[in-house]
Amino acid sequence: MNRTADRRRASRKIAAVVLAGVGLSVAACSSSASGKNGGSAAPAGGDGPVTITVPCEPPTSQAGQRKEWLADVATFEAANPKITVKGIDTYPCENTATFTAQLKAGTEPDIFHTYFTDLNQVLDSGQAADITSYVNDTTVPGFSDLDPTALAAVTAGKTLYGLPTGIYTQGLIINRKLFQQAGLNPDQPPTSWADVEKDAKAIAALGNGIYGYGDYSAGNNGGWHFSSEIDADGGQMVNADGSKAAFNSPQGTEILTALHQMRLSTTV
């Protein structure tokens, strides 16, 4: 293996360490925990000085956030003098148009952001570091409180490869005014899909072009929702070895059939 590859491997190791310490705050564009945890990252051992690249550095137009970022970096570098952090202020943090190419070429930042659907692609590229032994409630305050489903997106087997940031979940939103107009109790929202359909029919009966139920689909929301719904139903968007699509499965058909039925049966 050549010296360039050796340096890159060392950089990857350090990136894993940083992610478990102050780097989490850097990667998450936040300064809340970095100051008191900056010294928690393990030293580089016998490795020489390394420079790691970290995306999402606030641009100069965000003076306050950038000042906090640079303060975090300074704190970390003071506690880890062999490590230099090079911030990248490109936006968005992950450019989907170039992400796959960067993975294959090994040119993505040492700490990089990815969507939760990209875990297999990242693992297949060989560009992920095992950070399991570095992450706990001391190095990452509140780690044990993270939603297990969010951690599943960055975990393979029992190996942790990243930390979730910008987490969101899905839920059912009801219009309290329409519930009341339809004679329903907004303080007792539906708790099953059968209840959703029943309540939606009552709302649709109000007329005036009111739909009783809707599921966002524009702006790529349809794909994200469909993916989550398949996961919730025990299916997958791709097969186990990641070689082909698997959304046309019994679970996928069941979900699309249910959405079609809900749309038609709750419209007047």
N, C-alpha and C positions, 0 to 999 in steps of 0.2 A: 504494500500500500504506500502511495506517495505521501510526501509531507503535507501537501495541501489537504488531502483526505484526512490525514491524522489531525490536522488543526480543526477541520470541520467536525470530526467526531468529538473532539474535546469541547468544541463550542456547543454541540448538542447536549453533552453531559451537563455543562454549566447552565444551559437554558432550562434543563429540567429542574435544577436546583433553584434557579431564580424564580421560576414559576411558582414554586412552593413558598417563597418568601416575599420580598418586596415586589418581585416581578408580577405577582398577582395583581397588586394595586396598579402597577404600571400598565399591564395588559388590559385592565378593566377601566382605565382612564379615571382612576380615583386615587385620592391620597389619604383616605381615612385610616388605613391600617399600616401603611408602609413605614412610618417613622418608628414605631415601637417594635416592628418585626424585621426591620432591615438587617439586623445582625443574625437572624435565625438561619439564613442560608448557609449550607455547608461550604467550607473553603474548597478551592480547586485542587487540593491535594498536591501531588507532585507536578501538575501541569503548569506551564508557564502562563504569562499574561494572555488573556483572550478578550475579544470584543464580541458582544452579542447584539443582534438587531431585534428591536421591539417595535411593533407597529402601533398605530393609534395615538402617536404623540399629537397633542392638540396643536393646531396651526397657530401662527403668530397672531391671527385675527382674534383668537381666544386667549387673550393675555393672562387672565386669571388662572384658567385651567393649565396653561402652559407653564406658568410660574410654579404651580403645585407639582406638576410633572417633573420639572427640572430639580425641584427640591427633593422629591422622592429619589430621583436618580443620584443626586449628590449624596444623600444619606446612605444609599445602598453601596455606592462606590467607595465611600469612606470606610464602611464596615468590611468591604471586600475589595481591597486595593488591587488584586490581580484581574478584576473584571471591569471592563469598560462597557457601558450601555450606550448603544447608538440608536436613538429614536428615529422612527420613520413617520412622517406626518401625512402620508397619502390617505385619501379618503375615497371610497369606504375602506374600512380596515381589511376586508376581504373583497377582492375584485373577482367575481365569479367568472368573468371572461378570460382571466389569465391564471386562475388558481390552479387548475389541473396541470397546466404547462409548467408552472413554477414547481409544483410537487415533483413532477417527473424529472425536471432539470436540477432539483435541489437548490433552487434559488429563492425560495420563500424565506421570510425572516425566521430567525431562530425560535422566536415565540410568535405563533401566528394564530389568527382567528379563523374559525371554520363554522359552517352551519351544522346543525346536529345530524343532518342526513348524510354528511360527508365522512363519517367515521371510517367506514370500510375503505374508502378511497385513500384516506390518509394512512391507514395501516398498510394497505397494499403498496404504497409508495416507499415504505421503509423510513419515512421521515418523522416518525413519532417516537418520543422518549418515554420510558416507563418512569413515572414520578410517584408511584405508590408509596415508597418508603419515605418520601419527603413531605407528604401531606398529612396533616393532623390538625387538631384544634389549636395547637400552639403556633404552628407556622401559618395556618390559615384560620383565623378566629371565626367560629360559627360553622366550620366545615361539617360537623355532625348534624347540623340543622338543615343542610341542603336537601332539597326534594330528591329522593332516590331515583325518580324517573328522569330528573335532569342529569344526575350523575351517570345514569345508564348510557347517555348519549356520548360520553367520553370514556367509557369503560368497556373492555373486552375481557370476558371471563372475570378474573379478580384483579386485573391490571388496569390501573388508572393512567390515562394518557393526557389528560387535560382537566381544566376546571370550567364549569359553565358560567357564563356571564350574560347579562341581558336576558335572563330567563323570563319566559312568559308561559301561560297555560291557557287553555280554552274553556269556555263555559257557556251557559245559556243565559241570554239577556232577555228580560221581559219588559214590556211596556205597561207600567202600572195603570196608566190612564185607560188604555184599551182593555186591560183585564177588568177594570171596574165597569166600563161601559158594556162589556159582554156578560156582566153578572158573575164574574169570577173573583176570587179572593187573591189579590196580589201578594198577600202575606203567606199564602199556601201555594207556592209555585209548583209546577209539575216535577215529579221525581222519577218518572220513567218515560220512555218514548211513547208508550201508549197514552200517558197523561198529556204529553206534549201535543200529540195529534188531536186528542179530544178537545183540549183548550184552544188549539189553533183553529179548529173548525168553528168553535163558538165565536172567536174573534173575526174570522172571515165572514161569518153570517151578518156582521154589522154592515157589510157592503161598502160602497163608496171607494172601491178599488183597493180595499185593505187586504193585504195578505196575512194569513194566520201564522205562517212560518216561513223563514228564509234562512239560507246558509250562504255566507259570503263566498263569491267565486271570482270576482274581478281582481285584477292586479296580482295574479298568482296565488291569491288566497285559496282558491278552489283546490289547487294541488297540495298546499300545506295542510288544509283541513282534511282532505282525503287521505293523506299519508298518516295523519294522527288518528283518524277514525279507523283505518286499517290496523294500526298498531294496537288500538284499544280493543279491537275485535279479535286479536290474536294472529293477524296476518302480517305480511311484510310487503314492501314495495319491490324488493328484489329477492331472488332465491338465496338459499343459505350460503352458497359460494360466491355470490355477487356476480354471476356470469350472465344473468338475463332478468328481465322484468318479471315480477310475480303479482302485480296488482290485479290481473284478470283471474283472480282466485275466487273460491267460493265466498271468502270474506269480502273481497272487493265487489263482487256481484251483489251480495246481500246489502252492502252499504249503499250502492248506487240505486238499487231497487227501492230501498227504504226512502232515500232522498227524493226519488221520482214520485213515489206514492205520497209522501208528505207534501210535496209541492202541489200535486194535483188535487189531493183530497182536502187541502186547507185553503183553497182558492174559490172565490165565488165570482 
